[in-house]
Amino acid sequence: MNKKHYHIVLLLICINAFSSFAQDNSSHEIGFITGSASFTTDYGERNYFKSNVGGNIGAGFGLIYYLNFTDYRYRWNERSSYFVHHFRLRGELSYMSAKLDHFGEWVQDYRTTPEADKLRAHHGKASIINLGTQLEFHWVDIVDFGSRRIPDLKWSPYLSAGLYVDFYNPTISSDLGDWRDPGILYPKWDPNIDPAAARDTAGITMSATLGVGTRHKLGEYSDILIESRWQYFFSNYVDGLNSRPDPANKYNDWLLWVHVGYIYYLN
């Protein structure tokens, strides 16, 4: 996607944000999230458990904003549509990063080949800033949950889907020397064999997200949330690596983020 497409997406995000404040019967919330992210990239053997659980794990945090299409605290629009009572829009600005290493069969201690040494010495880091929005569907009526007219209603599970603009900045290193020198990286990532196989330049891409989570009523004006979200990037350079062609490199980089958050009601 070219820069024109990114500008269009950013414009749509801004339009959504400004239009939200103009809605007379809307309500707003702010909060923050923090948690851990499991990165699935070109680092680590495909389908190897430790590559994604206990291995290439990072941390993240962010600020979130919610637009509700009704003012649930005062029960405006009680006869409005199903959409108003079960959907809300969420904007997010977040940061996440992870140190990346190779795991799996080809870096086991009994592997003593030069290729295995190159893999064990190869390290990276992925740093990402996310800016975007997602739409949440709540099974529980948002008005009933937010208005507190039903005291025993403490949980509000939801599904979400979204679109983000992502600013990424990968780093690459090797214990054997400068990774740009010939023979330092494993052959399929050696930039002297394929100049496009590895690069540590910052870039911009987009991503799609799918998530599942729940809110829990904490107080009259606040909730906590627990959420798991899958995020698929439209680029394979988020980690700085992109071996081509390679049967083991079928998909772009993606991650699974598990986080908790705090939400405060503004009105």
N, C-alpha and C positions, 0 to 999 in steps of 0.2 A: 504494500500500500504506500502511496506517495504522500508528501506533506500536505497536499490539498485535502486528502481524506481525513488526516488527523485534525486539521483545522476545522473541518466540518463537524467532526465528533465533539471537539472542545466547545464549539459554538452551541451545539445542541445541549450539552451539559449546562452551559451558562444560561441558556434560555429556560431550561427546566428549573434551575435554581431561582432565577429572578421571577419567573411566573408563579412559583410556589408562594412567594411572599405576598403576591397580589390577590390570593384567594381569600375571600372574607371568612369562609367557614372552615379553613384549614387549621391544623395545629402542628406544632414543631417540637422536635426533640434534638438534643445533642448528647454526645457521649464519646467514649474512647474504648479501644479494644487493644488487647495484647495477647500474645501466644506464641506458639512454635509452628514452623513451616517445614514440611518434608519435601525436599527438592528431588525431582526425577529429571536428570539431565544426561549429557554424554559421559559424565563421570560415573563410574561404577558399572558393574555388569548388569545387563537387563534381567529383570525378574529375580535378582539376588536380594534377599531380604534386607541385609544390612545396608545396601546402597540407599535405601529409602527410610528404614526404621532403625534408628540408633546410629546411623552413619552420617549422611548428608542432611543434617537437621540444622535449621537456623531459627532465628527469632524475629518477631515483627511487632509493630505497634501502629496505631493510627487514630485519627479523629473521624467521627461519623456524625452525620446529620440526617434526620428523618423528616419527611413530609407526610403527614396524614391528611387525607382528603376530606376529613370532617373534624370538627372540634369535639372530640369524644368526651372531654371533661364536663361539658355542659349539654352533651347529647344533641348537638345540632344535627339536622338532616337525618333524623331517625327513620324516615321513610325513604331515604335515598337508596341508591342501587346496591346490589350485592358487591360490586367492585369497591365501592367506597368503604364498606364495612369489613372487607377482608384483604385489601391490598394497601400497601404503603410503599413509598419511594425512599430509597436510602442513598445518600451521597457519601463518598469516602475518600480520604487522603491518608495513605498509609505507606510505611517503609518496612522492608524486610531484607534480610541478608543471611547468607550461610557460607561456611567454609566447605569446600568440596574436595573429595579424595576418591581414589579408585578402590573399589571393594570387589571381591569375588574370586573365582577360581584362578584367574591369571595373575594375581598378586599374592598368592599363598607363599609361605616361607620356603617351601620346597621348590618353588619355581626360581631357578638360578640363571635364567637366560638374560641377555642384555635388554630384551624387550620388557621382561618382568621388572627389571631394575628401573627402567624408564617410567613404567606405570606407577610403581611405588613412590618414585621421586616427584611425580607430577601432582601439583596442587592447584586449586583455584578458589575463587570467591565470587559469588553472585550477589549483587546489591541492586535492589529494585524499589522505585517509588511508583505507587499506584494512584491514579486519579480516575474516578469513574462513579458509576451509579448502578444500582441493582433494584429490581422489583421484588418485593416479598409478598407471598401469599400466606395468610394466617388462617388456620382452621377455626380458631376461636374468633368470634365477632370482636373487632377492634374497639368498637364503642362500648361493648359490655366489659371488656378487659380494662380499658383505659378509664372508664367512668367510675369504676369501683362500686357500682350498684349491686354487684354480686360478690360479697365478701370472700366466699370460698373459691373464687376463680383466681388461681395463683399462677397458672402456667399458660403460655401461648406459643405452641409449636408452629413452625413455619418452614416453607421452602423458598428459595431465592434463585434468581438468574440475573446476570448483569454483564455489562460491557465496560472495559477499563482501557485507559491509555497508560502505558507503562514506560518509565524511563529507567533503563538498565545500564549498569557499569561493571563489567566483569574484570577480574584480574587473573593472570596466569603466572605460575612460577614453577621452577624445578630445582631440586636439590643438586642436580648435576651441572648446573650452570644457567646461562641465559637461554630461555626457552626458544628464542628466535634463531639460535645457532643451529647449524645442521647436526642431526643425530641426537639432539637432546630429548625431544619428545618422541613418543611412540609414533611409528611411521605414518599412520593414518591421520595424525594431527600435526605432523611436521610441516610448518609453513614453507619450508624450502622444497617440499615435494608438491604440496598443494597450497598456494597462497591464501586460499579462502577457508582452509581447514581450521585455523585458529586465529583469533584476533581479540585484543583486549581494549577495543575502542567502545566508548559509550554510544548508546543508540536509543531509539524510540520505537515501540511497537504497540500492539493492542492485545487484549486477552479477553476471553469469555469465561464466565464463572457460573458454577452451579453450587448451591449450598443447602444445608439443612441445619436447623437450630431451634432454640426455644428461648422465650423470655420467661423470667420469674419475677413476680411482683415483690419488690424489696420494701417499698414505702409508698406513701401517698403520691409522691412526685418522682419516683425513680424505680427502675427495673435493673436487673442484671441479665445478661444474655450468655448463652453457650452455643457455639456455632462451629461447624466443620464445613470448609469450602474448598472445592476443587477449582483450580485456575489454570487454563490452557493458553499458552502464549502463541501468537501468530508468527513468531520468529524462533529460530533454533540457535540464535547467538546470545541468548540471555546469559549463558554460562561461558561464552567466549569460544565454544567449540562447535564445529559442524562438519563432521566427516562425510564425504560424498565420493562415490556411492558406497553405501554400507548397509547390508541387510539388518544389522543390529541397530541402525539409526533410522527407525521408521517414522518417528513422531517428533514434533517440536518439544521444547522444554515445557514442563508443567510442574505444579506443586500442589500439595494438600496442606491447607492451613487450618489449625485447630486453635481457637482462641476464646477468651472470655471478655466481657465488656460491661461497662456501666452506662446507663442511659438516664438522663435527667429531662423532665418535661418542662418546656419553656412556657406553654400556655395550655 
